[in-house]
Amino acid sequence: HVSEFLQKIVIRDKYEKNLETIKELEELIQKITFQAKRKERFLLAEIERERRKNACQPQILDDLQHSQNELLPSYTLTTTRDVVLNRTESYDCHVGTNYGMWMDTELQKEIAKWDC
């Protein structure tokens, strides 16, 4: 009976140690899982921030290009440049007195919008 009794004690002791090890491992797995989920949420939020930032950049560039095109259309610049060059053949350029005649009407409208 002593041998059987000792076997039961050894088995019970091993069983209790195994249960304790299992509990410790479960706690460790829960901590790792929690940290992994938290890291995943952080990375997803960072990805979303970058997507939003990158999505805004083309719109900003498009708005700038659109504003530039509205303010000074290329035909206005070409027309004004050609008039100035044609009038300066004698190198006696009276830009102050003739500027109003040279300006394209579309450019005048745009400038009028911006005058306060």
C-alpha positions in Angstrom: 0.0 0.0 0.0 2.9 2.4 0.7 4.1 2.1 -2.9 0.6 2.8 -4.2 0.2 5.7 -1.8 3.5 7.2 -3.0 2.5 6.8 -6.6 -0.8 8.7 -6.0 1.2 11.5 -4.2 3.6 11.7 -7.1 0.8 11.7 -9.7 -1.1 14.3 -7.7 2.0 16.5 -7.4 2.8 16.2 -11.1 -0.9 17.0 -11.9 -0.9 20.1 -9.7 2.4 21.3 -11.3 1.0 20.6 -14.8 -2.1 22.6 -13.9 -0.1 25.5 -12.6 2.1 25.4 -15.8 -1.1 25.4 -17.9 -2.5 28.4 -16.0 0.8 30.3 -16.4 0.9 29.6 -20.1 -2.7 30.6 -20.6 -2.0 34.0 -18.9 1.0 34.4 -21.1 -1.0 33.7 -24.2 -3.7 36.1 -23.2 -1.1 38.9 -22.6 0.6 38.2 -26.0 -2.8 38.1 -27.7 -3.8 41.4 -26.1 -0.5 43.1 -27.1 -0.8 41.7 -30.7 -4.4 43.0 -31.0 -3.3 46.4 -29.6 -0.4 46.6 -32.0 -2.7 45.6 -34.9 -5.1 48.4 -34.1 -2.2 50.9 -33.9 -0.8 49.8 -37.3 -4.3 49.9 -38.9 -4.8 53.4 -37.6 -1.4 54.4 -38.9 -2.1 52.9 -42.3 -5.4 54.8 -42.4 -3.7 58.1 -41.5 -1.2 57.6 -44.3 -4.0 56.8 -46.8 -5.9 59.9 -45.8 -2.7 62.0 -46.1 -1.8 60.5 -49.4 -5.4 60.9 -50.7 -5.4 64.6 -49.9 -2.1 65.4 -51.6 -3.4 64.9 -55.2 -6.4 67.0 -54.4 -4.3 69.8 -53.0 -2.1 69.7 -56.1 -5.1 69.7 -58.3 -6.6 72.7 -56.5 -3.3 74.6 -56.8 -3.1 73.8 -60.5 -6.8 74.8 -60.9 -6.2 78.1 -59.0 -3.2 78.9 -61.1 -5.1 78.2 -64.3 -8.0 80.4 -63.2 -5.8 83.3 -62.2 -3.6 83.4 -65.3 -4.7 81.3 -68.2 -1.9 80.6 -70.6 -3.6 82.4 -73.5 -3.7 85.6 -71.4 0.0 85.4 -70.7 0.8 84.7 -74.4 -1.5 87.5 -75.6 -0.1 90.0 -73.1 3.5 89.0 -73.8 3.0 89.3 -77.6 1.4 92.8 -77.2 4.3 94.0 -75.0 6.9 92.6 -77.4 5.2 94.2 -80.4 5.0 97.6 -78.7 8.7 97.6 -77.6 10.3 97.6 -81.0 11.6 101.1 -80.5 12.7 100.2 -76.9 10.6 103.1 -75.7 8.2 101.1 -73.6 5.5 103.2 -71.8 4.0 100.2 -70.0 2.3 102.5 -67.4 0.3 104.3 -70.0 -0.5 101.5 -72.4 -0.9 98.6 -69.9 -4.7 98.9 -69.7 -5.1 98.5 -73.4 -2.8 95.5 -73.5 -4.5 93.5 -70.8 -6.8 90.7 -71.9 -10.4 91.2 -70.7 -10.4 87.8 -69.0 -7.3 88.8 -67.0 -8.9 92.1 -66.0 -12.0 90.2 -64.7 -9.8 87.9 -62.7 -7.8 90.8 -61.2 -11.0 92.6 -60.4 -12.2 89.6 -58.4 -9.0 89.8 -56.3 -9.0 93.6 -55.7 -10.3 94.5 -52.2 
